[in-house]
Structure formats: structure tokens, C-alpha cells
Amino acid sequence: MTDRDSGLLDGIKEVFPSSPHSYYIKHLKDNLYGRLSKKLSASYRDTLLSSFAACAYARTQEKFDEAIQKLRSDGKGVVEDFLKELKPENYAFTHFLGKRYGAMRNSQAESYNNTIKDERCIPLQLLEGVRVHTMYLFTRRRLGSSNWGSVLCPKIEKKLLKRLETGRNWRVSQSSQDVFEVFTETYNVMVNLVGCECSCGHWEFRCFPCAHVVQVINKAKLLAYDYIEDYWKTTFYKKTYELLICPVPDLDRPNILSFGDSALQPPKTRRPPGRPKSRRIRSFGEHCKEITCARCHTLGHHNNRTCTNPI
């Protein structure tokens, strides 16, 4: 999952030619918002963004067709150029060729960039900072999961038990060996255990049994773990962090002063005026969260120290 940057697109085609590629839904919405004319009303632009999100999150082909038709109808040609550059398999759940595990957004790059913000300012120490941080992260998660005795990760195990309690009063009827119908208080759905399908679409989208599927498995006296992806299991989590990253001591590193004038020195540069930037450059369409000022008690992008509103 990427933000559709040109460098990443070329790199993924070369390194992962056969892997499904998804675009970050937030960046797509920001791109669409930026293409819309500022003369359009804010409510109209929000409607188009909501219609596009409905296309991306549609659980069935019928719902996707309805959503894309509504988007084109509401857009009145404004979004046609935007859609021509997008393939449905890159943003729509129904056309995605791989498993999404419920992920339509990805902020790992921003989170990791914030983690190494001190090392990234010193290029020569960046690689060493990444190694130390990764070694610490792997060790912490390896030791933290060493006492896990459940089949699923603890949070996922709680989610499974919660879904079992959610539909305890639902009625389940069997149609064939693997097809069931679940009757809730307000609607009914079909569940296919072999095809890993449920009419609500949550099982296919998150790759984890929804409450309907859990009730079918419980009433059929089957083992729920047999219908859960290895991705959510403790063994998969432990295997991810079992790689050991060893320390790299540098006691035998030669002293740079021993080289004298022949030692390679950093280039002479002139420090630019002003205070160095410490915050990342926000992407197009990204907005800061509004806060309530303690002085004027209004929402905005200022606090009581920078407030200039009259009292």
C-alpha cells in the first residue's frame, strides 16, 4: 500500500511485479479534493468524497457498480479524468486481487519517520540508528509475546470471544454441509464456510470471521481456529520477530585523529539562516486538528499563548 508516488510505482513494478498493489485511500481522497474547483461548494465536494469512499469500501460488485454510477452522476464529468487514471484493483475492495486484512489506510511511513527523527538529521548515523531501533523493537515484541499461550494474539482472542457473545441469541439454519443462514433481530445473512464468504462482507474484507460466522461455527460444533487466517495467530506473530539482530561493537574502530590530515573530513557547508525545520512537510490536503483555545474558548489552530483574538 503506497501513496501513488511516481518513484514508488516504478520501484514496486520492478521489485514486486506480481504482488497486488493498493493505494492509500486518504491520499486518493486528497488528490480528488485538490482537483475539484474551489468555486464548488464545500458540501458538494464532501458529497463527491463520500461517494468515492463508498466505491472503495463497497463489499460486493453490485454495491460497487451502484456507488461508481452515483459518483459519476454526482460528479457530472468532474471526476472522469480522475477515474481514468485509477484502476479499480488499486483502490476498490471488490477488485483487489489480494487480501486486505481490513486495511485501507497506512500510516507506518509517517510513524517510522517520527521514530527516527533525531537520527535522520545526521546521515552518517542514520543507518546505525535504524539498526538499533529495529533491534530494540524486535526484542521488545519477542519478549512480550514469549508468555502468550493462546492460539490467537491476546487482542484478537478477546475480539473472537466478544463476537461469540454478540450473536448468542441469533438463530442458525443449515442449508447444506457448508452453507448456513443466520437470522438476527433485524436481518438474515448467508454464510459459506468453505468459500469463506458472508453476505455482510466483513469476513472477506478483514480476513477474520464476523459475528455471523462465529455463531455458525459455534452451532455446528466446529473449531473456530480452523477458519482463521494464520496472520492473526500467535505462532505467526512470534515468527515475525524471531530474527535476532546482533549488536555491532566498535571498540576496534581506529581513532580518526591517528590519520592526521589524510582523514576524510565532512564537507564544509554554510549553515542556512533561520531555525532548522523539525516538523515534516504535510502532504497535500492534510489539515491540522483544531483545538480549543483556553483564552478565547474558540476552535482554531492557536492556543492561549499565540491567541490574538480580542476578549
C-alpha angles and dihedrals in degrees: 000000000000140000092249094257111170093234092051092047092055093043094050092050089054101039101030104026096157100038121104111252123210130188124227105257094214093057091048091053090048091050092050091047091051092053094053116095116256087226089072117093119258092239091054092051091047089052091055092049091050091050091051091049089051089056092051096046097041109131098202136038091244092055091047092053091049092048095047091048091051091048092053091045094050093041094054092204096318094105098038095092090047093052093047090065093050128075114209091231089063097058113007120086094214092057100039110119097209138045117284100192087210094299118138095145132050125191098163093112092055092045094049092044089055091049094058096036092122095050097043091068090063107054094191091057097039096090092048091047091052091050094050093046093048091047091052093046094050093046094048093051093042092054092040092056097042092093096047109120100172125099091235128043110274096253092047091047090056090048091054092051091047091054090049090056093044096067102027091124096047119114120235125200125187120227100176138342093291105015122084138171121221121204115203128181093272109018145005131235138192121237125198110191097189095047092042090231135142127178091235090061096223094113093056093042100048097026087227126104114264123219091272093055093045091055091049091050091048095048091046090052093236130144111262093206090066089066098046124093118250086237090079097045128103093236091058092049093050092047090054092061101032092100111106118222107201125213118256109219117202103193091120093051110124118247111254091220090065091068093061116192092348092069115113108249128198115264118271108250135172116239109238118238121263134036115312115253113251100174124078121250108259118237123246113287094014114136131197118243113257118238134196114252113230091213105047097017094225131127115253146104098287138076135212092279096055097032115127099171115123115251 
